[in-house]
Amino acid sequence: MPRDTTGPSQVVCRYFANGFCTQGDRCTFLHVRNSPPDLVCRYYQRGSCQYGSACRYDHIRPKQGDGANVTNGTVPSSKPSTLLPKPVKLPKPGLNTDAAEFIPSWKRSSPGTSYAVAAGAIESEGASLPLCPYFEMGECNNDPCQFVHGLVCDMCSRACIHPYDEKQQKQHFAECLQQHEMAMEQAFAEAKSVDKCCGICMENIMEKALRFGILEGCRHCFCLDCIREWRRNQTFETDVVRSCPECRQHSNFVIPSTLWVEDEDEKRILCEVYRNNMAQKQCKYYKEGVSAEGCPFGNKCFYKHQLPDGSIDPGEEPHARKKPFLADFIFNSSRTDEDDALDEVTAAALDNEFYLRDFFMRLHLERS
């Protein structure tokens, strides 16, 4: 679609003039092809360029006499002046009653002697003004605007960099870099999960839009439905069904996840984040007060056992699982409270997999 150059913006896009505007037709500034490129770094001229030698613009400081010539609109003549100096008029002897009060030099504030000092005074005044939220979204029509129009960030392509606040620039750059590294770690985790198949049903888990059932005690891969069905089996002993179907390594719980985690350090962080997030939710057996039988998981439950008065019930050891008899399978096929509680834990984790975001945050902090 051709650009609309009849809009209210009459400012030439400096990124397009330099040949790398990422907004294309959505840019709110003018794209003029015959405008000369401006390759001078404005931050370096203010004395606060954080890219240093890696900056894509030229680091050139203005000369001492350039500012005065541009302001006055005159060009210095290259020919020497032939006019004779005017004679100096000496003051008449006597006292001048209209003279200004004498102030010692050590009491007077000296003006800025360099461009960096003068630019710093301008930056300190503009740093107190907030950024324009409308300009950040590309919809500011106020001319002049009472807020500061931010500079476009090269990483997030948003006009959210304060041109006069160096602290905000560093903070935003660090936040953008952190988000970029977390997105890369998540992309690597997705790439490692593509070819993983369940060890029970042999199906590709991501192709079937299934979720991984990560065991805390081993590195074997299973889909969540298969490993839950295995751990719900009433035929074998508790120690058997709570172990891995392949290596028989015991695991106390299963973590539902959309991504596969195999590394020991990563799995340790995932287990901690998962349990911390589950501990913030109230156990269903304590929502309406303590039930008669209590929580089947006891003090091993991941959920919060908060009493009506606000205190936390320490709980007891989980109830021993009764060994099933043949009559239980013939006359009683109902599910146990432990199965219902396991379904609640899994359903809550599937609906709110916000712990994966916390997982990548913790992983990034420990690796940095």
N, C-alpha and C positions, 0 to 999 in steps of 0.2 A: 504494500500500500504506500503511495507517495506521501512524503512528509507535508504537514500543514505548516507553512512558514508565515501564516497570517495571524498567528496567535498573539497573546499579549507580551510574550517574552521576546525581547530584542537583544538579549545578551548572546554573544557568540560562544559556542561550546569550545572550550580550550582543549578538551580531550579529542574532539573531532579534528581540530586544527593540527593536533600532533599525530593523528592517525590511529587512535586506539579508543574510540568511544564505544563502550559496551552496551549502551542503551539503544542504539540504532534509531528506528523510527519512533520509539517511545520517549526519546530525549526531549525535554522541555526547552532546551536552548537551541539557538540557530546553528545549523550545519552549513557553513559558508566555505566553499572549497578554495576560493582565491584569497582567504585571509592568511597572513603570514603566521607561521607557528611560533608560539611563545614557549621557549624551552628553558626559561630562567626559573629556578626554584624559588617560590615565594616564601616558603618556610625558612630556607637558608638565609634569605635577606632579612628575615625577622630574627634570625639567630636561634631557631628551634627546629631544625630538620632532624628527625629521629632516624632517617634511613642512612645518613652519613655518605660514605663512598658508594653505597649500593643504590643511591637515588637515581632515577631515570632522567631527572632534569639537571641543568647546568648549575653548578654552585659558583655564582659570580656575584660579588658584592658591588653595590653601586659606588661610584667615586664620590668624593666629598663635594665636588662642585656641581655634580649632575643634578641634584635635587633643586638647587637654587635656580639653575638655568631653566629647568623644565617648568618650575613654578612661575617664574617671571615671564616665560615665553620668549626669551631672547637667546641668541646664539652668540657665544664669545667670539670676538674677532681675532683672527690670526695675525693681523698686522699690528705692530706696536703703535701706541698712541703718540702723536706728535705735539699734543697740547702741552703747554708749560704748566707746572703746578701753580695753583693760586696761592697768594701770600697768606700766611696764617695771621689771624686777628687775635692779638693778645687781649685778655680781659683788663678792664679798667681797675685800677687799685681801689680797694674799699671792700666793705662787707655787703653781701647780697642778702637782704632779709627774706627774699622769696625762695632761697635755695632749699633743696630737700634735706631732710635729716640725715646726718651721717650714720651709716651702719657699717660696722667692721666686716671684713671679708669672711671671718670665721663664723659669722652669724647668718650670712647669706647662703641660700641653697644654690649650688652651682648647677647650671643646665647640663644636659647630656652632651658628652664630648665625642660620642661615636654613634653610628647608626643603630647598633644593637641596643644601646641605652634608650635612645629615642623611641625605637620600635617597642621596647618593653613597656614604656608608659602607655602606649596605645593598646597593647595586649591586656594590660591589667585593667583598663577601663572596659574593654569588650568582654573579658572573661566573666564579668558579673551578670551579663545578659544571657538568658536561656536560649536554647536552640528553637527554631521555628518548627512546630510539629507538622504544619501544613506543607512546608517546603520539603520536609523529610519524605512526605508521601507524594511530592511532585505536584501539589495543588495550591500553592500560595499565589494569590492574586493581589496582595497588598503592596502598593508602591507609594511611599516607602514602607517597609515592614518594621514593626517595633521590636522584633526578635532578630536573632542572628541566624543567617542562612548557613547551614553546615556544609562542609566539604564532603564529596563522595568518597566513601571507603572503597579501596580497590578489592577487598576481599568479599564484603557483603553487598556492595553496589548500592549502599544507602547513604543519603546525605546527612550523616549523623556524627561527623567529626567537627568539634568546635574549633574554629580557626584561631582563637585567642587563648584557649585553655590547654596548656601543654599536659597537665595532669589527666584531663579527660581524654586526650589523644592517646596517651600511653595506656590508660585503662581500657579504652575501646579496642585498641590493637591487641592487647593481651586477651580480652574476651573473645574477639574474632578468631584469634589463633587457637584458643582452647576449643571453641566450637568446631573449627576445621579439623583439628586433630581427633576429636571425639567422633566426628563423622567418618574419618578415615578408619579408625579402629572398628566402628560398626560395619563399615563396608568390608573390611578384612574378615570379620566374624561371619558375615553373610556368605562370603566366598568360600570359607571353610565348611559351611553347612550345606552347600549345594548337593554334594555327592554322597551324603550320609544316608545309610539305609538302616531300617530297623532289624535288630538281630532275631526277632521272633517272626514277624510277618514278611520280612525281606522286601518291603516296599520303600521307595525313596520318600523320605519324610516331607521334604519341601515340595516335591512334585505333587503329592497328594494333599497339600495344604494342611498337613498335620502338625502337631507340636511335639517337641522333644521331651522325653521324660528322663532328666539327668539324675543319675544316682550319685550320691555323695561319696560312696566308697570305692568306685571303680570307674573305668574309662570306656565301658561298653555302651554302645548306642542303641536306644530303643525309642519307639514312639510312645507317647503318653498313654494312649488307650491300651496298648499291649502290656506295658509294665504295670499299669493299674490292675488289669485283669489278672496278671500273674500274682500280684501281692494280695489280691482279694480271694485267692484260691483257698477253700476250706478243707481240701483233701490232705494237705501236708502240714507239718509242724510250722510254728511261727518263725523259727529260725531259718527254715528253708524258704518260705515265701518272702521273707524280708531280705533275702540274699539275691545276688545277681543270677539270672538264669544260666549264664555262661561260666563265670569264674567262681560263683558261690561266695563272693565277698559281701559282707553284711553292709547294709545301708539303712539308716534310721528313717530317711524320708526321701521323697522324690521331688525334684524342682521342675515345674512346667516352664518351658521356655520356647520361644520362637527361633532361637539361635542355638547352635551347638557350641558348648564350652568344654574343652578337653584338658587344657593346661592346668597343672595343680594350683598355681598361684591364682589364676583366673577363677577356677572353681571355688577356691577358698573365699575369694572376695564375693562371688555370686552367692554362696551359702550365707555369708554374713549379711549381705544386703537383703536377701530374700527373707531371712528370719527377722531382721529388724523391721521390715515393712509389714510383715504379718503380725508382729507384736503390737502394732498400733491399732489393730482392729479388735473389737470386742468379741469374745467367744459367744457362740449362739446359746450355750448352756448358761450363760451369765447375763444375758440381755434382760430377762424378766426375773432376775434373782437366781439363786443357786437351785438347780433341779434336785429331785430326790436322789437320783443315781449319781449326779455329778458328771463332770466331763470325763469321757473314757480315757483321754490322754493324760489326765492329771497334771502334774508339774512339768510334763514333757510337751504340753500343748504349745503351739506356736502363737495362739491368740492370747489376748489380754484377759485375765480373770479378775475383773474389777467388780467389787461388791457395790450395792446401792449406796453405801456411805462414802464411796470413793476410795476405800482401801483396796489393796491387792491381796487376793487369796493365794497363799503360797502353794496350796494343793498337796496332794499325796502322790505316791507312785502310781503309775497306770495300773488298771485292773488286769489281772492275769487273764489271758485268753483261754477260754474253755476248749478242750479238745472235742471236736464234733463226733457224734455217733451216727450210725447209719440211719436211725430214726429221724435225726434232724434233717437229713436230705429228703426223706420221704414225706414227712408230715409238716415240716417247717422250712420253707424256702425263703423266709423274709430276711432282709438285710439287717445287719447289726448296726448299733449306734456308731461303732468305729468306722464302718463303711460310709455312713452318712456324714460323719465329721470329715473324713478324707475327701468326700465329694465337695463339701463346703470349702475346704482349704484350696482344692484345685480350682473350683469355679471362681472363687475370689481372685486367685492369681491369674486366671485366664482373662477375666474381665478387666483387671487393672494391672497390666504388666508394666506399671511405672517403675518397678524395681529394676528393670533393664536399663532405664535411663540413669538411675543412681549407680548401677553397676559400672557403666562406662565412665561415669564421673569419678568413681573411686579408682578404677583402673588407670585412668589418665593421671590422677594425682599421685598414685604410687609409682608410676613410671617416669614422671617428670622430675 
